[in-house]
Amino acid sequence: MIMKILISLPLVLIILYKLWSYLNKKYFILCLCKRVRALDGSPLESRIYIPPSKTPFGNNFDLLDFTPASVFKFMRDAALQAKGRSYLWYFFGTPMYNIVRAEDAEEVFQSSKLITKNVIYDLLKPLLGEGLLTSTDQKWHSRRKTLTPAFHLSVLQSFLNIFKEECKKLVKILHQNPGEELVLNQLIPQFTLNNMCETVLGIKLDDIEEGFQYRQSIHALEEVMLQRIANPLMYNIVYFYLFGDYRKHVDNLKTALDFSSRIIEERRKLFQHKDDVGKRQRYAMLDTLLAAEAEGQIDHQGICDEVNTFMFAAYDTTSTCLIFSLLMLALREDVQERCFEEVLHLPQDHDEASMLQFNELFYLECVIKESLRMLPSIPVIGRKVTEECVVNGLIMPRNTQINLHIYDIMRDPRHFPDPESFQPDRFLTENTTNRHRFGFVPFSAGKRSCIGQKFAILEMKVLLAAILRSFRILPVTTLQSLTFETGIGLRTQQDVKVKLQLRE
Ligand code: HEM
């Protein structure tokens, strides 16, 4: 008996080894997922870079216990190693296709099927529910259609006054302590959150008691998200409950959701007396949602999801871009002087400036775009393959995650020579004609591109013009002193500071 087993054991082992080899070609067995393959049968390595992993279990254990700063560095190192090619990671249950070139991004941006967001967005769902940013398929289509009119030019025109008022408040604060160091990370988010509360909800945050707690809760929720993003184990709710800041998450979530829900209820009462609304209330985006509710297109939960989505998608992105634009203006005196000369064309009284006049601040817009190119508010966005499909000649199994690394795409030296240098002239019309369509994508592109792009540019121009007009911006922080971090958005470990000097 023992002899029989001893004789047949090598045979069994050979069969098992053959079976393993056969299956492992199609499946990454130790990662419990199907492999990505080239459509034409060529070796995958000839089509895409496959970084070495630390263990036989794919890249699962390469990413544990990371900090937000090391996640940022990990991604930049991966792009560097890939030498301009897109690259592939494997995690348990899912391959992850990382795109760092405009040419590879094109097919994803243009696809009408690849519109479902990936696993990272699940972390946002407790706050955003099934809002425009996180939803997919039919729900997303119908919401996008409902909300598009809320960004029409005529609506932006009415928001311009809100931006100017908030701007006046901020510039008044700046006048109080000229010459002192300004911590932009403290000052600017207050401005953009106030703008959002008024344009989305129709309320002045400074005027209500809970305004301060709301601001605090949004900030705290972001801190917890940052912690979860840096550690894939924290995506698991049980692990997060046991080892993460679960309590902080739940408490602040309640504050933020209760706040917006209450404001919605109040606005609904006003909306139901439409005549009064027309006479006394400014339009807010919430009104578009309440009108859709009256027609049975959306319910209370849907309205809450959309409102929370707008607040979240808009306030941090614009403040990050403003912070980096002000930093770059401080660091580049020549660029700042050119912008200053341009804003002198606006009427002396800022209140008089029209939307057309802000639209004509072409060079200031180039500065904003170059800041977004070098330091995009959202450095990476994600999609999920919901049905096996072919992307860039690669067969992507169902559940493959796709990361579009906007940060790396916009630093491609083929499209932006000398990508590390700040050159707003790249965006002058004559310099953009031959650029790849998907080379500059800070607002994403295609169907799921940012709905608030024009809103954001206008809001940022109004503030930058007001600051440039009154003050000379002097440098304190240097780019080299900053450690960048990847959360949902791009951020820095250190505060970004500048000094302001009153202009004569
Ligand atoms: C500098 C400012 C901004 C930047 C850089 C930015 C960037 C982006 C990006 C990259 C996306 C795509 C996200 C993805 O695919 O996962 C996006 C989507 C979105 N943004 Fe913005 N955004 C900005 C300002 C705003 C503003 C001001 C609003 C609203 C007033 C807004 C509302 C949204 C919404 C609702 C979506 C989801 C759109 C959809 O999927 O249909 N964003 N934004």
Boltz pocket constraint, residues with backbone or C-beta under 6 A from the ligand:
constraints:
  - pocket:
      binder: B
      contacts: [[A, 117], [A, 132], [A, 133], [A, 134], [A, 144], [A, 309], [A, 310], [A, 313], [A, 314], [A, 315], [A, 317], [A, 318], [A, 321], [A, 376], [A, 377], [A, 378], [A, 381], [A, 382], [A, 441], [A, 442], [A, 443], [A, 444], [A, 447], [A, 448], [A, 449], [A, 450], [A, 451], [A, 452], [A, 453], [A, 455], [A, 456]]
      max_distance: 6.0
